[in-house]
């Protein structure tokens, strides 16, 4: 790593200003002020270089400064960045067509984030049953799930730590253990309008759903006229090796949400729905000022084109498999890893001992950016452009850290 050693005065200034001016929701951040990026790497204001193995938390699909994406953003910005949804805009329409063509869905709606997409999905499901004349407001979600930080989506999230400071919660959600079909069957009743699941619980430690479980949930929903919402905010857009993670489970949901990696870093969220579920919204039922603006949609179209033209789905699958294989080797050599979980390029590394926060900071010192979850899980979600050399460098650094080498 070609790092420089001079003191980063910019870092000191920004840290002081952040503490003085910014709400303290992120606490003490990793001591890095990002100046620019290129490919798999981010560069600090002090000139240091970092391999981005967290990818903006599964956002930077194409890495940093991808030429096709930056040209698409620049070209669209020169035309029009924003126009309100009173009018048609071509990138929005073409993105809706692209995503529906690629999926089970027949209709799409665009928002600004994953939380907004999930809010839209919740409203759509409740709207569907209301318009059927049989309101079914109850939505079953999983314990240890994460669906966002708005009031409705923290209510949907099956973790009390996100809810307690902000009670009372939006009513109508019931939480059941993950990967437990019998728990879903026991919780469902005549008021149940939807079941909402992640196929990999990312925030709680990267826990994939069992194949048979997802199959049984789909069958149960079909048999009992319950809508199935799949939250693919983190797992979508090639993250797991297929464009949608649901493809690997052999099912078709009724509603899917996307965000994070869809526009490679430009804020966007998407709700995709089949023909029946889409009737939950009529004119005036939902909307967004910024959602689906020309800039965000042009960026998303460029991301999808790059994924397709460069076979990044195959790369995600292959490099994910390589990472898991090499991580298993590290686990055997160091005896410091108890489990490696995930699909494609969304991987959780559960430590047998030691602090994930400490491991994260030691990797940072070596020039690698990762995420720590809880006390003992390292999460990686690198750009889909990662190659074998990047994998080997990361594995070597992680093994050194776990073995206590400087």
VMD Tcl script that draws the C-alpha trace (Angstrom):
set ca {
  {0.00 0.00 0.00}
  {1.63 3.26 -1.17}
  {0.55 5.35 1.83}
  {2.10 8.63 2.83}
  {2.95 9.46 6.42}
  {2.18 13.15 6.75}
  {-0.39 14.21 9.33}
  {-3.84 14.72 7.82}
  {-4.77 18.22 8.98}
  {-7.95 18.06 6.93}
  {-9.05 15.04 9.00}
  {-8.56 16.97 12.23}
  {-10.55 19.92 10.92}
  {-13.42 17.83 9.57}
  {-13.68 15.73 12.74}
  {-13.96 18.88 14.86}
  {-16.56 20.44 12.58}
  {-18.54 17.21 12.40}
  {-18.70 16.98 16.19}
  {-19.80 20.60 16.40}
  {-22.35 20.67 13.58}
  {-23.64 17.19 12.71}
  {-26.23 15.20 14.64}
  {-24.28 12.46 16.45}
  {-26.08 9.51 14.85}
  {-22.84 8.03 13.48}
  {-20.79 8.60 16.63}
  {-17.02 8.53 16.22}
  {-16.50 7.47 12.65}
  {-13.51 5.71 11.12}
  {-10.82 8.44 10.92}
  {-10.90 8.90 7.17}
  {-11.98 11.85 5.06}
  {-12.64 10.46 1.59}
  {-11.20 12.65 -1.15}
  {-11.77 10.54 -4.26}
  {-12.01 6.99 -5.53}
  {-10.96 4.87 -8.48}
  {-12.09 1.33 -9.16}
  {-11.83 -0.76 -5.99}
  {-10.02 1.98 -4.06}
  {-10.83 5.08 -2.04}
  {-8.24 7.74 -1.26}
  {-8.16 9.90 1.85}
  {-7.32 13.57 2.02}
  {-3.92 12.54 3.39}
  {-3.18 10.55 0.25}
  {-3.65 7.11 1.76}
  {-5.18 4.36 -0.36}
  {-7.86 1.93 0.84}
  {-9.37 -1.12 -0.83}
  {-13.13 -0.68 -0.47}
  {-14.37 -4.09 0.67}
  {-17.69 -2.70 1.96}
  {-18.61 -0.79 -1.21}
  {-20.56 1.95 0.57}
  {-22.56 -0.86 2.25}
  {-23.42 -2.65 -1.00}
  {-23.95 0.61 -2.92}
  {-20.91 1.13 -5.15}
  {-21.82 -1.63 -7.59}
  {-19.30 -0.52 -10.22}
  {-16.66 0.68 -7.80}
  {-15.57 4.31 -7.93}
  {-15.33 6.70 -10.90}
  {-16.66 4.18 -13.40}
  {-16.41 5.97 -16.73}
  {-19.76 4.83 -18.14}
  {-21.61 5.81 -14.98}
  {-19.92 9.18 -14.65}
  {-20.58 9.95 -18.33}
  {-24.25 9.04 -17.93}
  {-24.58 11.28 -14.87}
  {-22.73 14.16 -16.55}
  {-24.69 13.84 -19.78}
  {-28.03 13.79 -17.99}
  {-27.03 16.67 -15.69}
  {-26.33 18.80 -18.76}
  {-29.89 18.13 -19.97}
  {-32.03 18.18 -16.85}
  {-31.33 16.93 -13.31}
  {-34.85 17.08 -11.98}
  {-38.35 17.55 -13.26}
  {-41.45 16.90 -11.21}
  {-43.66 13.90 -11.73}
  {-46.39 16.03 -13.28}
  {-44.55 15.23 -16.51}
  {-43.07 12.16 -18.17}
  {-39.31 11.72 -18.22}
  {-37.63 9.23 -20.51}
  {-35.01 7.73 -18.13}
  {-37.74 6.96 -15.57}
  {-39.91 5.22 -18.14}
  {-37.00 3.26 -19.62}
  {-35.80 2.15 -16.18}
  {-39.29 0.96 -15.28}
  {-39.41 -1.02 -18.53}
  {-35.94 -2.47 -17.97}
  {-36.65 -3.66 -14.43}
  {-40.04 -5.12 -15.27}
  {-38.56 -6.90 -18.29}
  {-35.85 -8.38 -16.04}
  {-38.20 -9.55 -13.30}
  {-41.57 -11.03 -12.37}
  {-43.01 -7.53 -12.09}
  {-45.38 -5.62 -14.33}
  {-45.20 -2.23 -12.60}
  {-42.48 -0.14 -10.95}
  {-42.29 2.93 -8.74}
  {-39.15 4.89 -7.82}
  {-38.25 6.48 -4.51}
  {-35.03 7.84 -3.00}
  {-33.86 5.08 -0.67}
  {-34.39 1.58 0.60}
  {-36.47 2.76 3.51}
  {-38.76 4.71 1.16}
  {-39.04 1.70 -1.13}
  {-40.05 -0.47 1.82}
  {-42.54 2.17 2.97}
  {-44.02 2.05 -0.52}
  {-44.23 -1.75 -0.42}
  {-46.00 -1.67 2.96}
  {-48.49 0.92 1.71}
  {-49.02 -1.01 -1.53}
  {-49.82 -4.24 0.31}
  {-52.28 -2.55 2.65}
  {-53.77 -0.60 -0.23}
  {-54.29 -3.79 -2.18}
  {-56.45 -5.38 0.52}
  {-58.30 -2.15 1.21}
  {-59.25 -1.88 -2.44}
  {-60.41 -5.50 -2.38}
  {-62.91 -4.45 0.26}
  {-61.31 -6.74 2.86}
  {-58.67 -4.69 4.75}
  {-55.83 -6.88 6.05}
  {-53.39 -4.54 7.77}
  {-51.19 -7.11 9.51}
  {-47.73 -7.76 8.07}
  {-45.51 -10.56 9.38}
  {-41.77 -9.90 9.39}
  {-38.80 -11.77 10.83}
  {-36.99 -11.25 14.09}
  {-33.54 -9.73 13.57}
  {-34.69 -8.25 10.26}
  {-33.86 -4.72 9.11}
  {-36.14 -2.79 6.77}
  {-35.14 0.85 7.32}
  {-35.12 3.78 9.73}
  {-38.39 5.58 9.04}
  {-41.23 5.14 11.53}
  {-43.00 2.48 9.46}
  {-39.85 0.59 8.53}
  {-38.45 0.45 12.06}
  {-41.86 -0.89 13.05}
  {-41.38 -3.56 10.37}
  {-37.86 -4.25 11.64}
  {-37.72 -7.13 14.09}
  {-35.17 -5.58 16.46}
  {-36.23 -3.68 19.58}
  {-33.01 -1.65 19.73}
  {-34.15 0.33 16.69}
  {-37.63 0.87 18.07}
  {-37.46 1.56 21.81}
  {-36.35 5.22 21.71}
  {-39.13 6.11 19.27}
  {-42.21 4.40 20.68}
  {-45.10 4.16 20.08}
  {-44.53 2.15 16.93}
  {-46.72 2.12 13.83}
  {-49.10 -0.80 14.56}
  {-49.80 -3.84 12.44}
  {-46.51 -5.78 12.47}
  {-45.80 -9.17 14.03}
  {-42.36 -10.72 14.29}
  {-41.50 -14.41 14.03}
  {-38.21 -16.35 14.09}
  {-36.32 -16.42 10.79}
  {-36.15 -19.66 8.83}
  {-39.14 -21.05 10.76}
  {-42.14 -21.76 8.54}
  {-44.20 -23.10 11.43}
  {-43.85 -19.77 13.22}
  {-45.25 -18.00 10.17}
  {-48.17 -20.40 9.97}
  {-48.92 -19.89 13.67}
  {-48.80 -16.10 13.40}
  {-50.92 -15.74 10.25}
  {-54.62 -15.05 10.63}
  {-57.50 -13.44 8.77}
  {-55.93 -10.00 9.29}
  {-52.61 -10.98 7.65}
  {-52.20 -9.20 4.33}
  {-48.48 -9.71 3.69}
  {-45.29 -11.42 4.75}
  {-42.14 -9.31 4.36}
  {-38.72 -10.98 4.34}
  {-35.08 -10.42 3.48}
  {-33.45 -13.37 1.73}
  {-30.25 -12.53 3.58}
  {-30.51 -10.67 6.88}
  {-27.59 -8.34 6.31}
  {-27.67 -5.95 9.26}
  {-27.90 -8.68 11.89}
  {-24.86 -10.58 10.68}
  {-25.42 -11.85 7.10}
  {-27.79 -14.77 7.67}
  {-29.19 -16.35 4.46}
  {-32.67 -17.82 4.32}
  {-32.89 -21.57 3.82}
  {-33.99 -22.61 0.33}
  {-36.78 -24.89 1.59}
  {-38.01 -22.19 3.97}
  {-38.44 -19.64 1.19}
  {-40.17 -22.22 -0.98}
  {-42.60 -23.04 1.83}
  {-43.28 -19.36 2.55}
  {-44.20 -18.81 -1.10}
  {-46.51 -21.85 -1.09}
  {-48.13 -20.71 2.16}
  {-48.72 -17.20 0.83}
  {-50.26 -18.52 -2.38}
  {-52.51 -20.98 -0.56}
  {-53.73 -18.34 1.92}
  {-53.96 -15.31 -0.40}
  {-51.18 -13.43 1.39}
  {-48.86 -11.08 -0.50}
  {-45.15 -11.92 -0.36}
  {-42.85 -8.89 -0.13}
  {-39.14 -9.56 -0.63}
  {-36.81 -6.81 0.60}
  {-33.85 -6.83 -1.79}
  {-32.52 -3.42 -0.82}
  {-29.15 -5.02 0.01}
  {-29.27 -8.30 -1.93}
  {-30.48 -6.94 -5.27}
  {-28.63 -5.63 -8.33}
  {-26.24 -8.56 -8.64}
  {-25.00 -8.55 -5.08}
  {-25.58 -12.29 -4.61}
  {-24.61 -13.44 -8.11}
  {-28.01 -13.06 -9.78}
  {-29.65 -9.72 -10.40}
  {-32.32 -10.55 -7.83}
  {-31.56 -12.92 -4.97}
  {-35.06 -14.40 -5.25}
  {-33.97 -16.01 -8.53}
  {-31.74 -18.39 -6.56}
  {-34.72 -19.55 -4.50}
  {-36.93 -20.49 -7.44}
  {-39.83 -18.24 -6.47}
  {-41.67 -15.19 -7.70}
  {-42.65 -12.61 -5.06}
  {-45.62 -10.30 -5.34}
  {-43.61 -7.20 -4.44}
  {-39.84 -6.59 -4.38}
  {-37.89 -3.56 -3.17}
  {-34.50 -2.39 -4.45}
  {-32.18 0.49 -3.59}
  {-28.50 0.63 -2.53}
  {-26.61 -0.60 -5.61}
  {-29.20 0.27 -8.23}
  {-27.67 3.58 -9.32}
  {-24.10 2.95 -8.17}
  {-24.17 5.65 -5.50}
  {-26.84 8.04 -6.74}
  {-29.79 7.81 -4.30}
  {-32.67 5.72 -5.63}
  {-35.18 3.14 -4.42}
  {-37.58 0.97 -6.37}
  {-40.81 -0.91 -5.71}
  {-41.62 -3.66 -8.21}
  {-45.00 -5.38 -8.19}
  {-46.94 -7.97 -10.14}
  {-50.19 -7.04 -11.84}
  {-52.45 -7.96 -8.92}
  {-50.41 -6.27 -6.18}
  {-49.98 -3.13 -8.27}
  {-53.71 -2.43 -7.99}
  {-53.05 -1.38 -4.40}
  {-52.26 2.13 -5.65}
  {-54.58 4.46 -7.52}
  {-53.78 8.03 -8.64}
  {-52.97 10.16 -5.59}
  {-52.27 7.22 -3.25}
  {-48.50 7.56 -3.32}
  {-45.83 9.80 -4.75}
  {-42.39 11.35 -4.40}
  {-40.91 14.73 -5.23}
  {-37.44 13.47 -6.08}
  {-38.16 9.77 -6.68}
  {-37.46 8.64 -10.24}
  {-35.86 11.88 -11.32}
  {-33.97 11.81 -14.63}
  {-30.50 11.89 -13.06}
  {-31.03 8.93 -10.73}
  {-32.75 6.87 -13.42}
  {-30.07 7.60 -16.02}
  {-27.46 6.45 -13.50}
  {-29.40 3.25 -12.80}
  {-29.70 2.46 -16.51}
  {-25.93 2.88 -16.86}
  {-25.29 0.56 -13.91}
  {-27.51 -2.17 -15.37}
  {-25.85 -1.82 -18.78}
  {-22.40 -2.23 -17.21}
  {-23.54 -5.25 -15.22}
  {-24.79 -6.88 -18.40}
  {-21.97 -5.92 -20.76}
  {-19.18 -6.91 -18.33}
  {-20.88 -10.05 -16.95}
  {-20.66 -8.71 -13.41}
  {-23.29 -11.21 -12.29}
  {-20.91 -14.02 -13.14}
  {-18.06 -12.14 -11.51}
  {-20.09 -11.66 -8.35}
  {-20.85 -15.37 -8.20}
  {-17.27 -16.44 -8.97}
  {-15.44 -13.96 -6.77}
  {-17.91 -14.61 -3.95}
  {-17.17 -18.32 -4.16}
  {-13.43 -17.62 -4.19}
  {-13.72 -15.34 -1.18}
  {-15.69 -17.93 0.77}
  {-13.16 -20.66 -0.11}
  {-10.20 -18.52 0.94}
  {-11.99 -17.38 4.12}
  {-12.59 -21.01 5.04}
  {-8.85 -21.59 4.63}
  {-8.12 -18.65 6.93}
  {-10.58 -20.08 9.45}
  {-8.70 -23.40 9.46}
  {-5.28 -21.77 9.72}
  {-6.04 -19.18 12.38}
  {-8.82 -20.87 14.41}
  {-10.22 -17.34 14.80}
  {-13.27 -17.62 12.51}
  {-16.27 -19.68 13.61}
  {-18.41 -19.31 10.47}
  {-18.44 -17.75 7.01}
  {-21.92 -16.97 5.63}
  {-23.49 -15.33 2.62}
  {-24.07 -15.48 -1.11}
  {-22.08 -13.88 -3.89}
  {-20.44 -10.68 -2.69}
  {-22.41 -10.30 0.54}
  {-20.44 -12.19 3.16}
  {-20.41 -12.28 6.94}
  {-17.29 -13.46 8.80}
  {-18.17 -14.49 12.33}
  {-15.20 -14.35 14.67}
  {-14.66 -17.13 17.18}
  {-12.91 -14.71 19.51}
  {-11.91 -11.07 19.55}
  {-13.76 -7.89 18.69}
  {-15.05 -7.25 15.18}
  {-14.58 -3.51 15.77}
  {-10.90 -4.09 16.57}
  {-10.43 -6.28 13.51}
  {-12.13 -3.61 11.38}
  {-9.75 -0.93 12.65}
  {-6.67 -3.13 12.19}
  {-7.74 -3.81 8.61}
  {-8.26 -0.06 8.17}
  {-4.70 0.54 9.31}
  {-3.57 -1.92 6.63}
  {-5.62 -0.13 3.97}
  {-8.84 -2.17 3.81}
  {-12.37 -0.95 4.53}
  {-14.93 -3.37 6.00}
  {-17.98 -3.18 8.25}
  {-18.37 -4.61 11.75}
  {-21.76 -5.85 12.95}
  {-22.39 -6.37 16.62}
  {-19.43 -7.62 18.62}
  {-18.17 -10.45 16.42}
  {-19.13 -10.21 12.73}
  {-17.21 -8.59 9.87}
  {-19.37 -7.83 6.83}
  {-17.94 -7.40 3.35}
  {-19.89 -6.23 0.29}
  {-17.28 -5.08 -2.24}
  {-17.99 -3.65 -5.69}
  {-18.95 -6.25 -8.29}
  {-15.76 -5.42 -10.21}
  {-13.52 -7.12 -7.63}
  {-10.94 -9.49 -9.13}
  {-8.67 -12.29 -7.89}
  {-5.78 -9.99 -7.03}
  {-8.06 -7.92 -4.78}
  {-9.34 -11.11 -3.13}
  {-5.82 -12.41 -2.44}
  {-4.68 -9.07 -1.02}
  {-7.66 -8.88 1.31}
  {-7.33 -12.49 2.46}
  {-3.62 -11.98 3.20}
  {-4.33 -8.84 5.22}
  {-7.15 -10.48 7.18}
  {-5.01 -13.50 8.02}
  {-2.21 -11.23 9.21}
  {-4.63 -9.30 11.42}
  {-6.11 -12.46 12.93}
  {-2.61 -13.85 13.55}
  {-1.54 -10.60 15.20}
  {1.03 -9.67 12.59}
  {1.82 -5.99 12.10}
}
mol new
graphics top color blue
foreach p $ca { graphics top sphere $p radius 0.5 }
foreach p [lrange $ca 0 end-1] q [lrange $ca 1 end] { graphics top cylinder $p $q radius 0.2 }
display resetview
